[in-house]
Amino acid sequence: MHGEAVATLEATLPQPGAFTAAAHPPTLTLPRSLAGWAHLPYALTLRGKDALSPITSVHHEFRSQFGDRGGLALLQALAQGQSPADYALRAELALTELEPLLRQLRDQGYIREGS
């Protein structure tokens, strides 16, 4: 009990140093202070609302640039009031993947910070 070994256990591994990994590693969520942008509400601009409407040319341009699964899904989530952090958890995306896309949407006038 003073740093002495009291038991040993023999174990064999398929290869030296091989440990099985979890099937799906846990998602780490940064605290608000480190990823404040991910917890902010974002509102769609008129251009962003047009991007969601399939009858507009903006929608077709948006889909060709950002795709259905990436940009369009994020834009729909933001329109429903989800924060980027909420969307990232539901879509199983890392915030580092989402940040450049969110920046592009903001820079191109599809979204703005605020509700």
Secondary structure, 3 states (H helix, E strand, C coil): CCCCCCCCCCCCCCCCCCCCCCCCCCCCCCCCCCCHHHHCCEEECHHHHHHHCCCCHHHHHHHHHHHHHHHHHHHHHHHCCCCHHHHHHHHCCCHHHHHHHHHHHHHCCCEEECC
